[in-house]
């Protein structure tokens, strides 16, 4: 009986406590700032103030925007990073 209890406690610790503890710790470290705004933060914001997933380049929240000339591009809502949207279709 004592061996089964020890095995159960190890299972709970390894498969429940450690993963959930890691998830909660990463949420605290990588918490999004300004989540209510759909606009990119100002460009003078220091890089250390960006969310952890943007700093590690793991995940960005991209929004599609247009330049004054009408070209489309995407901008991350949290860190302001931009990327081009490739043209789809046959070349002209």
Phi, psi and omega in degrees: 000320181293324179293321179294322178294319178296318178296319179295317179295320177296318178300312180298317181295313185287320187260351180237306186292312183294310180298316181291325175297320178294318180298314181293322178295317179292327177294321179292320182287317186260028182298138183283135177258137178071040184293339182281347181266137176264008180254153180293149177293162181299146184295340180280002179294131182293148183299330182289345181270357178284159177299153184301319183293332176285320179296324179274357181058041180267319186204131176238154173260096186276139172236135181278132180225172179235145174279169177300336178276355177100357178287146180264147173208170179240143180231136177287133182293325187275315187249346178087004179293144181241157174211152179278151175259120181293149178289139178249131178123177182289146178293153182291000000 
